Amino acid sequence: MTEETNTAQTSALEPKTKISGKVIKTTLAGVLVDIGQELPGVIHISQLQKDQVNKPEDVVQVGDTVETWVRRVKKDRIELTMIEPLAMEWNEIKPETVVKGKVVRLETYGAFVDFGAERPGLIHVSEISHGYIKNPGELIKEGDEVEAKVLDVNRRKKQIRLSMKALETEVEEFMPAKKESKKGRGKRGAKRQDFTMDIQDEPKEPEMTGMQVAWQEALDRANKDKNRKSKRAKAGVDEQEEILNRTLEKRLPTGN
């Protein structure tokens, strides 16, 4: 951290701001650190390291230069910590939040990603890619930097579910031409049905029974015989008239 940062106005210090300083005093409760501000920097004994500390001198000595982070700014002091704060607190992790982190462990069911929270987030194997993969190692490996979206957070169980594929644009795979829907077939069927109905609407001659057919044939034969007799009779009449006319022409005197 530069001197310019250390001499920045106290009001500009935000929680988690990294700042260096020199240990100027140790006490039973903690350590006083000169960080170049008007207010003294104070590190409580519980904030010297993650493991339990019996006395501050077991961790730091007067004159040591230490790296600290701002916890909070009060009217009479600036509370510091030598334990690097989480990049994301539980109250900052919410669904739809996009995070970046490192793959720290692979399992057959998914990959664990450290993105600065108290616990790594889990990307289930089904959330790594839109395409099917049998295990995470097919696409990623430990140490890879990945980007993912938060799907769900369970603070009670301290579980975080992440998804990589949620940030990818799904590519539609080639699919064969869709079969015509039943609705479409129904329409064509309706057309054929209408056409059939049109044909059925046309008047049809009633079908005759065997007796009716025989009776009709008998009538047809009788009509044919009657027509033949009528023709013969007419022919005889015509012949008689012709004979009569010839006779009359012979008997009647002519104009000469």
C-alpha positions as CSV (number, residue, x, y, z in Angstrom):
1,M,0.0,0.0,0.0
2,T,1.5,3.4,-1.0
3,E,2.1,6.3,1.4
4,E,-0.5,8.3,-0.5
5,T,-3.1,5.7,0.4
6,N,-2.0,5.6,4.0
7,T,-2.4,9.4,4.3
8,A,-5.9,9.4,2.8
9,Q,-8.7,10.9,4.8
10,T,-10.1,8.7,7.5
11,S,-13.6,9.2,6.2
12,A,-12.6,7.7,2.9
13,L,-11.6,4.4,4.5
14,E,-14.1,1.7,3.7
15,P,-14.4,-1.8,5.3
16,K,-12.1,-4.3,3.7
17,T,-9.7,-1.6,2.6
18,K,-6.1,-3.0,2.7
19,I,-3.7,-0.8,4.5
20,S,-0.1,-1.3,5.9
21,G,1.2,0.1,9.2
22,K,3.9,-0.2,11.8
23,V,3.3,-1.8,15.2
24,I,3.9,0.9,17.9
25,K,2.6,-0.8,21.0
26,T,1.4,-4.2,22.2
27,T,-1.1,-4.7,25.1
28,L,-2.9,-7.7,26.6
29,A,-6.0,-6.8,24.5
30,G,-4.2,-6.3,21.2
31,V,-1.9,-4.1,19.1
32,L,-1.7,-0.4,18.2
33,V,-0.6,0.3,14.6
34,D,0.5,3.6,13.0
35,I,-1.3,3.7,9.6
36,G,-0.7,7.3,8.8
37,Q,-4.1,8.5,10.0
38,E,-5.2,11.0,12.6
39,L,-6.8,8.2,14.5
40,P,-4.8,5.2,15.8
41,G,-5.2,1.8,14.2
42,V,-6.2,-0.9,16.7
43,I,-6.0,-4.7,16.1
44,H,-7.8,-6.8,18.7
45,I,-5.9,-9.9,19.8
46,S,-8.6,-12.1,18.2
47,Q,-7.9,-10.4,14.8
48,L,-4.1,-11.1,14.7
49,Q,-4.6,-14.5,13.1
50,K,-7.3,-17.2,12.6
51,D,-5.8,-19.5,15.2
52,Q,-6.1,-18.7,18.9
53,V,-3.5,-16.3,20.3
54,N,-2.4,-16.3,23.9
55,K,-0.5,-13.0,23.7
56,P,0.2,-10.5,20.9
57,E,3.9,-10.9,21.1
58,D,3.5,-14.4,19.9
59,V,2.5,-13.0,16.5
60,V,4.0,-9.5,16.2
61,Q,6.7,-7.3,17.8
62,V,6.9,-3.5,18.2
63,G,8.4,-2.1,15.0
64,D,7.0,-4.8,12.7
65,T,5.4,-3.6,9.5
66,V,2.1,-5.5,9.1
67,E,-0.6,-5.7,6.4
68,T,-4.1,-5.1,7.7
69,W,-7.6,-4.5,6.6
70,V,-10.1,-2.0,7.8
71,R,-13.0,-3.6,9.8
72,R,-14.8,-0.4,10.8
73,V,-14.1,3.3,11.5
74,K,-15.1,4.7,14.8
75,K,-14.9,8.2,16.3
76,D,-11.8,7.4,18.5
77,R,-10.1,4.7,16.5
78,I,-9.9,2.6,13.3
79,E,-10.4,-1.1,14.0
80,L,-8.2,-3.3,11.9
81,T,-7.7,-7.0,11.3
82,M,-4.7,-9.0,10.1
83,I,-7.1,-11.8,9.0
84,E,-7.9,-11.3,5.3
85,P,-11.6,-10.6,5.1
86,L,-13.9,-12.6,2.8
87,A,-14.3,-11.1,-0.6
88,M,-18.0,-11.8,-0.3
89,E,-19.9,-12.1,3.0
90,W,-23.0,-14.3,3.3
91,N,-25.3,-11.3,3.1
92,E,-23.6,-10.2,-0.1
93,I,-24.2,-13.6,-1.9
94,K,-27.5,-13.6,-3.6
95,P,-29.1,-15.5,-6.5
96,E,-28.2,-14.1,-9.9
97,T,-25.0,-12.7,-8.6
98,V,-22.1,-13.4,-11.0
99,V,-18.8,-14.5,-9.3
100,K,-15.3,-15.3,-10.4
101,G,-13.2,-17.9,-8.7
102,K,-10.7,-20.8,-8.9
103,V,-11.6,-24.4,-9.1
104,V,-10.2,-26.0,-5.9
105,R,-11.6,-29.5,-6.1
106,L,-13.2,-31.8,-8.6
107,E,-15.7,-34.6,-7.8
108,T,-17.6,-36.9,-10.1
109,Y,-20.8,-34.9,-9.2
110,G,-19.3,-31.4,-9.7
111,A,-16.6,-28.8,-9.1
112,F,-16.0,-26.7,-6.0
113,V,-15.0,-23.0,-6.7
114,D,-13.4,-20.6,-4.3
115,F,-14.6,-17.1,-5.1
116,G,-13.8,-15.5,-1.8
117,A,-16.7,-16.6,0.3
118,E,-16.5,-18.6,3.6
119,R,-17.2,-21.8,1.7
120,P,-16.5,-22.7,-1.9
121,G,-19.5,-22.9,-4.2
122,L,-20.5,-26.1,-5.9
123,I,-21.1,-26.3,-9.7
124,H,-23.0,-29.5,-10.2
125,V,-21.9,-31.5,-13.3
126,S,-25.2,-30.7,-15.0
127,E,-24.6,-26.9,-14.5
128,I,-21.2,-26.9,-16.2
129,S,-22.3,-27.0,-19.8
130,H,-25.5,-27.1,-21.9
131,G,-24.1,-30.3,-23.5
132,Y,-24.0,-33.6,-21.7
133,I,-20.7,-34.4,-19.9
134,K,-20.1,-37.5,-17.7
135,N,-17.8,-35.7,-15.2
136,P,-16.5,-32.2,-14.7
137,G,-12.9,-33.1,-15.7
138,E,-14.0,-33.3,-19.3
139,L,-14.2,-29.5,-19.5
140,I,-12.4,-28.0,-16.4
141,K,-9.5,-28.9,-14.1
142,E,-8.3,-27.8,-10.7
143,G,-6.7,-24.4,-10.8
144,D,-8.9,-23.1,-13.6
145,E,-10.4,-19.6,-13.2
146,V,-14.1,-19.7,-14.0
147,E,-17.1,-17.4,-13.9
148,A,-20.4,-18.6,-12.6
149,K,-23.8,-17.4,-11.5
150,V,-25.2,-18.0,-8.1
151,L,-28.3,-20.2,-8.2
152,D,-29.1,-20.7,-4.6
153,V,-27.7,-19.8,-1.1
154,N,-28.4,-21.8,2.1
155,R,-26.8,-19.8,4.9
156,R,-27.9,-22.3,7.6
157,K,-26.2,-25.2,5.8
158,K,-23.5,-22.9,4.4
159,Q,-24.1,-24.2,0.9
160,I,-23.8,-22.2,-2.3
161,R,-24.9,-23.6,-5.7
162,L,-23.4,-22.1,-8.8
163,S,-23.9,-22.5,-12.6
164,M,-21.5,-21.9,-15.5
165,K,-24.0,-22.7,-18.2
166,A,-26.3,-20.0,-16.9
167,L,-23.9,-17.5,-18.3
168,E,-23.6,-19.2,-21.7
169,T,-25.9,-18.7,-24.7
170,E,-27.6,-22.0,-25.4
171,V,-26.9,-23.2,-28.9
172,E,-29.8,-25.1,-30.4
173,E,-28.6,-28.4,-31.8
174,F,-29.6,-29.6,-35.2
175,M,-32.9,-31.3,-35.0
176,P,-34.7,-33.2,-37.8
177,A,-37.7,-31.6,-39.4
178,K,-40.6,-31.7,-37.1
179,K,-43.4,-34.0,-38.0
180,E,-46.6,-32.2,-38.9
181,S,-48.7,-31.7,-35.8
182,K,-51.8,-33.6,-35.2
183,K,-53.6,-30.3,-35.7
184,G,-52.2,-30.0,-39.2
185,R,-53.1,-33.5,-40.0
186,G,-56.5,-32.9,-38.7
187,K,-56.9,-30.0,-41.1
188,R,-55.9,-32.1,-44.1
189,G,-58.1,-34.9,-42.8
190,A,-60.9,-32.4,-42.6
191,K,-60.4,-31.4,-46.2
192,R,-60.5,-35.0,-47.3
193,Q,-63.6,-35.5,-45.2
194,D,-65.3,-32.5,-46.7
195,F,-64.5,-33.9,-50.2
196,T,-65.9,-37.2,-49.3
197,M,-69.0,-35.6,-47.9
198,D,-69.4,-33.7,-51.1
199,I,-69.3,-36.9,-53.1
200,Q,-71.7,-38.6,-50.7
201,D,-74.1,-35.7,-51.0
202,E,-74.6,-36.5,-54.7
203,P,-77.9,-38.4,-55.4
204,K,-77.4,-42.1,-56.0
205,E,-79.8,-44.5,-57.6
206,P,-81.2,-46.9,-55.1
207,E,-79.9,-50.5,-55.3
208,M,-82.5,-53.1,-56.5
209,T,-83.1,-56.5,-55.0
210,G,-82.8,-59.7,-57.1
211,M,-86.5,-59.9,-57.6
212,Q,-86.7,-56.3,-58.7
213,V,-83.9,-56.9,-61.2
214,A,-85.7,-59.9,-62.6
215,W,-89.0,-58.0,-62.9
216,Q,-87.2,-55.1,-64.6
217,E,-85.6,-57.5,-67.1
218,A,-89.0,-59.0,-67.9
219,L,-90.5,-55.5,-68.5
220,D,-87.6,-54.7,-70.8
221,R,-88.2,-57.9,-72.8
222,A,-91.9,-57.2,-73.0
223,N,-91.2,-53.6,-74.2
224,K,-88.8,-54.9,-76.8
225,D,-91.4,-57.5,-78.1
226,K,-94.0,-54.8,-78.2
227,N,-91.8,-52.5,-80.2
228,R,-90.9,-55.2,-82.7
229,K,-94.7,-56.1,-83.2
230,S,-95.4,-52.4,-83.5
231,K,-92.8,-52.0,-86.2
232,R,-94.1,-55.1,-88.1
233,A,-97.7,-53.8,-88.0
234,K,-96.6,-50.4,-89.2
235,A,-94.6,-52.0,-92.0
236,G,-97.7,-54.0,-93.0
237,V,-99.9,-50.9,-93.0
238,D,-97.4,-49.0,-95.1
239,E,-97.2,-51.9,-97.5
240,Q,-101.0,-52.1,-97.9
241,E,-101.2,-48.4,-98.5
242,E,-98.5,-48.7,-101.2
243,I,-100.4,-51.5,-102.9
244,L,-103.7,-49.5,-102.7
245,N,-102.0,-46.5,-104.2
246,R,-100.6,-48.4,-107.1
247,T,-104.0,-50.0,-107.8
248,L,-105.7,-46.7,-107.8
249,E,-103.2,-45.2,-110.2
250,K,-103.9,-48.0,-112.7
251,R,-107.7,-47.7,-112.5
252,L,-108.1,-44.0,-112.5
253,P,-107.8,-42.2,-115.9
254,T,-105.0,-40.0,-116.4
255,G,-105.1,-36.5,-117.7
256,N,-104.2,-37.6,-121.2
